Amino acid sequence: MYNTTELCSVVSGHSSPAAILCKCTTRTAFISQLVKKRQPWFLLPGNFQRLLSESSSSCFHLRACNQLFNIPAFTTAMTSSTNVSCFHEARRVAIFGGTHGNEMSGVTLVNLWIQNGKEIHRKGVETKPFITNPRAVEKCTRYVDTDLNRAFTTENLSAPNGDDLPYEVQRAQQINGIFGPKGSPEAYDVIFDLHNTTSNMGCTLILESSKDHFNLQMMHYIKKAIAPDSCPVLLTEHPLLKYSTSRSVAKHPIGLEVGPQPQGVLRSNIFESMRVVLKHALDFIELFNEGLEFPPCTVDVFRVSEKMDYPRDTNGNIIAMVHPNLQDCDWEPLNPGDPMFQTFDGTTLCYEGAGTVYPTFINEAAYYEKQQAFVTTRRETLAAGAIKKNIGQSYSV
């Protein structure tokens, strides 16, 4: 049994969870359990007050708290310090909206946070909301001249400045100057790039590198925080597919794709889902910066395998649609012999691949111009090593 004062010191911000762990032994085993479980919503004053109001005593049992908040069981094994990767604090974080000007959840949230950033404020973190493609946002179109989310190539970023460049290439150079340079020590620590999709993908986190243990740990944290709701992770790492995204300017780029939502439309459930994921992501960064060590974990991902085009005639015209059995079935298995397309005369065309795949971005409206009906993925599990803040850094208030 552990006293209220110790718990208050966590949620009030007067003492970080990591600091308490360092100073205490058996008397604060309860707080140790909470920190190891890494449940960010428990550390919020509102939830803590709920605990206080529903408890008749000033002391609490761990079992009672588990029942009250339905906390899942996590391993409590301590991590060997010799196997921990150290990262610099994530002090500079950007949130991009409007990379595609007709994806309204990110545009609306970023504009909201530009007006009032209290919701995204975290201690020790400079969080900058930013509209990446203002001309496209003004016109409520995906882009003006070319796709901004494919414009961050070395060639584009190093091209001589000039008005003859496509607008999005000029904009990519400006963004690289503000948040980069890409690949440099001066680049922003984290960029969240907010997107909507017309596909039935739910809340999808997009990971660009399987070796980015910081992002893997963050995604593991987010997935646990929003459970039992799902949050698939799409790994875009592929030897032949290069995306050159706007978020790739940062040391740790993270995409967030939420749907289904039509282009130019704002749906409340999609808006709120995006908002919740961002909240947990920023909570993770704050806890990391405070010094909390995250133990090894595994993350299930869907690795991009192949882009699938629509069937076409000799003139390049589409001659079939996504089959009704496949439509809206993002992340579900597609087996050899399963219906994949349906021609305009009703003929079913089946998947003829060698093994089971998991399609996503199914019938995405924006990808018709890219000659893409969907993307196939294959499931795998990535291992993330333990991480903690670089010991030499101080935590600034």
Phi, psi and omega in degrees: 000138188225148193274163184295325183300318180297320179291320179300324181297332177285304190286338180279345180090000180287336179216130182284155176304319182295321180297319179295319180299321182292326188268339191246157176241252187287331185292335181244032177300331179296313178295321177303317178299317182297318181293317180294327177288337173057049177262099188297328183292337178290328183281358178277138183306323182299316180288325178294321177296326176299318178299315180298316185291333183264004179246132183275346182248160177276001177238152188228149173262143178301320181299320180296321180291321177300318180291320183296319185253002179055048182284124178288157181284133176237157177294145179247013180293136179282148182268137175292127184296342181284347182248022183256130175273134181258134178237152173293155175305145174271081186275331183243116184233135176241147174240113182266132169230151177081016171304323167245120194290349180251015177259097203281337182296310179295320178300313184291316180297315181296316177298322177298315182285334173295322179287322182210106186266013183302321183297328183258006178287133173225144183299129178080007183235131171266107182254121186245109172282141191209130174273115189278326184232074187298326179293320178292324177296316180300322181271354185051052178228160184300314178203172180265303182249318183205162184293114180299328183280009172233011190264356188267050176275160177301320180298314180293317184290337181259001181292146176300138179297147177176151180291346179281349177287148173305147184305315183292333175289318174300317181294322178299319178295321178295316180295320178297325177290326182280316189251354180252222001293148182303130179082005183256160175297339182277352183295154177303149182291312183224137169233124171263124181248116190264126183226155168244155177227150174279352180278161183272064187264352185065211175270111182242127173269138182247121182252133184262340182221130178287348182261003179274088185292332176297311179293322177298317178295320178298316181293322175300317180298313181297315182299319178291323184292325184263357178304142014274000175297147183270155177210083182298152175246121178260119178264114184268004179296120183203136184295336184250350182249115180243126186259328178053058186280163178296324182288344183294353176295329186279163174294321181233091181274135179226126174262147175231117183244119184233130180196178011273141175210128179296154177296138178077010183240147177243117177252132187297319182292323178290318177303311183292323178299317178297318181298317182294317180298318178297321178302312181292324178298316179291326175299317178302313181299318179298314180296320177298314180296331178288344178113006179293130177270130180259122183288169179303149180209172174237150180228124174282130182229162171248109183273130178303132181245305187205143172271132182249126179268163173288150172300139184225158174273185184293342178267003179087008180276140178295134181239005180207159180248165171300133183294144179305329179288342180259331182305133177068016181252040176304139177076358178268150185294138173245113185259155175306131182094350178286147176301136182236311178231159174230122180289167183294342177264007174096001180287135179269131175250126187259159177287131185243021180290173185281339183202182182290136175231170181234100183288152172209173191053039183291123177057035177297126185300321184288346186262003174299319180292339179268006180055054182222119177274324175190174177244133173271146177226163174234140183280140172205166181243126178258143176260129176251130178285166177296144179226155173203169179290145175305125186299328184289350182266143174265154178267114184270143180271000000 
